[in-house]
Amino acid sequence: MTEHAAAAPRSEMKLLIALLAVLIFVLALLEAASAYVAYHTLGEIPSLMYGLIVVAGNLGVLLLAWRSRRAAVVAALLLALAVVPYQAVLTVRLFRVQAEAAHRLPRLRGAAPDRGVSRRSDWIRLP
């Protein structure tokens, strides 16, 4: 009976470690996606800084997980809360601007009458 009682905490500990690993992995994926989107929303240099913050933060979380699992969970959640929501808001804004541009550009390109001179849309290449 003592072997069964000792086996239960060990299996619970393995389950907790596995859950911690899954949590850190999922949060790291969200943060990596946010760093990727930062290139399109903030620009090249800020996205590089975002990427460095995400990599350094996740390495810190992994080192912290070695010592204290609770502190690692808190640090991983704080890092994700610092990075992901702001980029999510900027991504929504980016999609709205792109949708509005896709809606307005065809009308703007066809609106000017052809008077024999080159139209502005001929020398400005818009995506």
N, C-alpha and C positions, 0 to 999 in steps of 0.2 A: 504494500500500500504506500510505503514511503517513496518507492520508485515512481509511482504514478503521480504522486503529489509533487515530486521534484521535476517531472517531465512537463507538467502543465505550465509552470512559469517559463521554462525554457522555450516551449513552443509559442507561448504568448509573446515572449521577447523577440523571437524570430519574425512573428507576424507584425509586431510594431516596427521592427527594422525594415521589413519589406514595405509597409505602408509609408514610412518615412522616405524610403528611396523612391517610391512611386510619386509621392507629393513633390519632392525636390525635382524629379524628372519632368513632371507636368508643368510645374511653375517655370522651370528653366526653358521649356519649349515655348511657353507663352512669352517669356521675356525675350527669347531669341527672335520670335516673330515680331515683337514690338521694336526691337533694335533694327530688324530688316525694314519695317515700315517707316522707321524714323528717317531713312534715306530719302523717302518720297515726301515726307511731311516736314521735316526740319532742314534737310540738306545733307551734304556729304560729311562735313566736319563734325557737326553735332551727332550724326548717326555713328560716327567712329567713336566718339566719347560715350555714347549710349552703349555700344557694344563692349567697350572696355569696362564700363561700370557693371554690366551684366556678367561678364566673364569673371571679373575680380570678386563681385558679390557672391556668385555661385561657388567660386573656389573657397571663399571665406565661410560660406554655409557648410560646405563639405568638411572643411577643417574643424568647424565648430561641432559638426555632427559626431566627430570622433570623440569629443569630450562630453558634450551635453546634448542629448537629443531634443529636449524641450527647447533649449535656446536655439538650436538649429531650425526647428519648426517656426519659432517666432521670427528669426532672422529671414528665413525664406519667404514667409508671408509678408513681412515688412518690405523686403526688396521687390516682391511682385506688386505690392500696393503702391510702391513709389514709381514703378516703371509702366505697368500695363494700363491703368485707367487713363492716364494722360494721352498715351499713344492711341488708345481706342477712340477717344474724343477727336483727336486730330485725324484719324483715319476716316471717321464718319464725315467730318468736314471735307476731307479730300474727295470722297466719293460723291458728296453733294455738289461740289464745285465741278467735278468732271461730268456729272450728269447734266448740270446746267449748261456747261460749255458744249456738250454734245447736242443739246437741244437748240442752242442759239447759233452755233457756227454755221450750220447749213443755210439758215435764213440770212445770215450776214454775208456769206459768200455769194449768194445769188441775188442779193438786194440791189447792188449797184448796176446801173444800166451800162452797157458796153458802148463806149464812145470812141473806140479806136485806140485808147491808151491802155497801158497795162493796168490791170486792177491790183489793188493792194494784196489781195490773196494770191496773186501770181508770184510775188517776190517774198512773201512771208510764208514760210512753210510751217503750218500748224499741225500738231499731231492728230 
